[in-house]
Amino acid sequence: MTVRLAGPADAPRLAELHAGRISEGFLASLGVAFLTRLYRRITRSEDSFAYVELERPGGPVVGFAAATASTGKLYKSFALHDGVVAGVTAAPQLLRSWRRVLETLRYPGTEGDDLPAAEILAVAVDANAGGRGVGRRVVDAATALLAARGVGEVKVVTGSDNVAALKLYARCGFDPRARIEVHEGTSSEVLVWSSSSLSA
């Protein structure tokens, strides 16, 4: 297995994995074209990135973890550079889910003061690569890079009932910090990783 930073050319595969493997939230419902623009922006950002794992050197991407030093800054950049085209691409879905759109856009600004700005945005692993530690390797790579860039804490948000994700993040050193509702009526857990755990 090979883990490396993703580039813009990886965006369609990241979008495909997200759409097929992540059922939480509403981003997957916006379609692969929308997600491709989002992941292209993430891979081009100074403060955001994604790590991918390849089945073999030069082979297909079997999993990824996307991360950012600031969720709010990423959303603003995406809206500025890609908002119009991405919005037109996903217009029917956005209109149907307008409340969830507003909740998602409001989320980074409604965080508690004790929650870090840096975040693991998404983790997805191909069904055929499950159980091989792919998720842990890409998450560990993402937190290590954020730590190397001087980020002391990183959060991740996942559904309170997503047992597999909660176990993955616990194995990666994340601890429960808060319970929130990004989308009304849906409970989510916020877990936080600290760079101090690297020296523990």
C-alpha positions as CSV (number, residue, x, y, z in Angstrom):
1,M,0.0,0.0,0.0
2,T,1.2,3.5,-0.8
3,V,0.0,6.7,1.0
4,R,0.5,10.1,-0.6
5,L,-0.9,13.5,-0.8
6,A,-3.7,13.9,-3.3
7,G,-3.6,16.3,-6.2
8,P,-6.3,17.9,-8.3
9,A,-6.3,14.9,-10.7
10,D,-7.4,12.7,-7.8
11,A,-10.6,14.7,-7.2
12,P,-13.0,12.6,-9.4
13,R,-12.0,9.4,-7.5
14,L,-12.3,11.1,-4.1
15,A,-15.8,12.3,-5.2
16,E,-16.7,8.8,-6.3
17,L,-15.6,7.3,-3.0
18,H,-17.4,10.0,-1.0
19,A,-20.7,9.6,-3.0
20,G,-20.5,5.8,-2.7
21,R,-19.2,5.3,0.8
22,I,-20.4,8.2,3.0
23,S,-24.0,8.3,3.8
24,E,-23.9,10.9,6.7
25,G,-24.8,14.5,6.0
26,F,-26.1,15.6,2.6
27,L,-23.0,16.3,0.5
28,A,-23.2,12.9,-1.1
29,S,-26.6,13.7,-2.4
30,L,-25.2,16.7,-4.3
31,G,-23.6,14.4,-6.8
32,V,-20.2,13.5,-8.1
33,A,-19.7,16.7,-10.2
34,F,-20.3,18.9,-7.1
35,L,-18.0,16.7,-5.0
36,T,-15.3,16.7,-7.6
37,R,-15.2,20.5,-7.5
38,L,-15.1,20.4,-3.7
39,Y,-12.2,18.0,-3.6
40,R,-10.3,19.8,-6.4
41,R,-10.6,23.0,-4.2
42,I,-9.3,21.0,-1.2
43,T,-6.3,19.7,-3.0
44,R,-5.5,23.2,-4.3
45,S,-5.9,25.0,-1.0
46,E,-2.9,26.2,1.1
47,D,-4.7,25.2,4.3
48,S,-6.5,22.0,3.1
49,F,-5.4,18.7,1.7
50,A,-6.2,15.0,1.3
51,Y,-4.2,11.9,1.7
52,V,-4.9,8.9,-0.5
53,E,-3.9,5.3,-0.2
54,L,-3.2,3.4,-3.4
55,E,-3.7,-0.3,-3.8
56,R,-0.1,-0.5,-5.2
57,P,2.3,2.1,-6.5
58,G,0.7,3.8,-9.5
59,G,-2.5,1.8,-8.8
60,P,-6.1,2.9,-8.0
61,V,-7.0,5.0,-4.9
62,V,-8.7,2.7,-2.4
63,G,-9.2,5.3,0.4
64,F,-8.7,8.9,1.5
65,A,-8.9,11.3,4.4
66,A,-9.5,15.0,3.6
67,A,-8.5,17.6,6.2
68,T,-8.3,21.4,6.7
69,A,-6.7,23.8,9.1
70,S,-9.9,25.9,9.0
71,T,-13.3,24.6,7.9
72,G,-14.8,28.1,7.7
73,K,-11.9,29.4,5.6
74,L,-12.3,26.4,3.2
75,Y,-16.0,26.9,2.8
76,K,-15.4,30.6,2.0
77,S,-12.8,29.8,-0.6
78,F,-15.0,27.2,-2.2
79,A,-17.9,29.6,-2.3
80,L,-15.7,32.3,-3.8
81,H,-14.0,30.2,-6.5
82,D,-16.5,27.4,-7.2
83,G,-19.8,28.4,-5.7
84,V,-21.6,29.5,-8.9
85,V,-20.6,26.6,-11.1
86,A,-21.0,24.0,-8.2
87,G,-24.4,25.6,-7.3
88,V,-25.7,25.3,-10.9
89,T,-24.4,21.7,-11.1
90,A,-26.3,20.7,-8.0
91,A,-29.2,23.2,-8.2
92,P,-32.1,20.6,-7.9
93,Q,-30.6,18.9,-4.9
94,L,-29.6,22.2,-3.2
95,L,-33.2,23.5,-3.6
96,R,-34.6,20.3,-2.1
97,S,-32.1,20.5,0.8
98,W,-31.9,24.2,1.4
99,R,-32.3,23.9,5.2
100,R,-29.4,21.4,5.4
101,V,-27.3,23.7,3.2
102,L,-27.8,26.6,5.6
103,E,-27.1,24.3,8.6
104,T,-23.8,23.1,7.0
105,L,-22.7,26.7,6.1
106,R,-23.6,27.9,9.6
107,Y,-21.8,24.9,11.4
108,P,-18.2,26.2,11.3
109,G,-19.3,29.5,12.8
110,T,-21.3,27.9,15.6
111,E,-18.5,25.8,17.1
112,G,-17.8,26.2,20.8
113,D,-14.7,28.2,21.7
114,D,-13.0,25.1,23.0
115,L,-13.2,23.3,19.6
116,P,-10.3,23.5,17.2
117,A,-10.7,25.1,13.8
118,A,-8.7,22.2,12.1
119,E,-10.9,19.3,11.0
120,I,-10.8,15.9,9.4
121,L,-13.5,16.6,6.8
122,A,-14.2,13.2,5.3
123,V,-12.8,9.6,5.3
124,A,-13.8,7.0,2.8
125,V,-12.5,3.5,2.0
126,D,-13.4,1.4,-1.0
127,A,-15.6,-1.6,0.1
128,N,-13.1,-4.0,-1.4
129,A,-10.3,-2.5,0.8
130,G,-12.1,-2.7,4.1
131,G,-10.5,-4.2,7.1
132,R,-6.9,-3.5,5.9
133,G,-6.2,-0.4,8.0
134,V,-6.6,2.0,5.1
135,G,-8.7,4.4,7.1
136,R,-6.3,4.5,10.0
137,R,-3.3,5.1,7.8
138,V,-4.8,8.1,5.9
139,V,-6.2,9.7,9.1
140,D,-2.8,9.3,10.8
141,A,-1.1,10.8,7.8
142,A,-3.5,13.8,7.9
143,T,-3.1,14.5,11.6
144,A,0.7,14.1,11.3
145,L,0.8,16.7,8.5
146,L,-1.4,19.1,10.5
147,A,0.8,18.7,13.5
148,A,3.9,19.3,11.4
149,R,2.3,22.6,10.2
150,G,1.9,23.7,13.9
151,V,-1.7,22.6,14.4
152,G,-2.1,21.4,18.0
153,E,-5.6,20.0,17.9
154,V,-7.9,18.5,15.2
155,K,-11.5,17.7,15.4
156,V,-13.7,15.3,13.5
157,V,-17.5,15.2,13.5
158,T,-19.4,11.9,13.0
159,G,-22.9,10.6,13.6
160,S,-23.5,9.5,17.2
161,D,-24.7,6.1,15.9
162,N,-21.8,5.6,13.4
163,V,-20.0,2.9,15.5
164,A,-17.4,2.0,12.8
165,A,-16.3,5.7,12.5
166,L,-16.2,6.2,16.2
167,K,-14.0,3.1,16.6
168,L,-11.7,4.3,13.8
169,Y,-11.2,7.7,15.3
170,A,-10.6,6.3,18.8
171,R,-7.8,4.1,17.3
172,C,-6.3,7.2,15.7
173,G,-6.2,8.9,19.1
174,F,-9.3,11.1,19.0
175,D,-11.2,11.6,22.3
176,P,-14.9,12.6,22.6
177,R,-15.3,16.3,23.3
178,A,-18.9,17.4,22.6
179,R,-22.2,16.3,21.2
180,I,-23.8,18.7,18.6
181,E,-26.5,18.8,15.9
182,V,-25.1,20.1,12.6
183,H,-28.4,19.1,11.1
184,E,-31.5,19.5,13.2
185,G,-32.7,16.3,14.9
186,T,-29.4,14.4,14.0
187,S,-27.0,13.9,16.9
188,S,-23.3,14.0,16.0
189,E,-20.2,13.5,18.1
190,V,-17.2,15.8,18.0
191,L,-13.9,14.0,18.8
192,V,-10.6,15.8,19.1
193,W,-7.0,14.7,18.4
194,S,-4.1,16.5,20.1
195,S,-0.6,16.6,18.9
196,S,0.5,16.1,22.5
197,S,-0.6,12.5,22.1
198,L,2.3,11.9,19.7
199,S,4.8,12.3,22.5
200,A,2.8,10.5,25.1
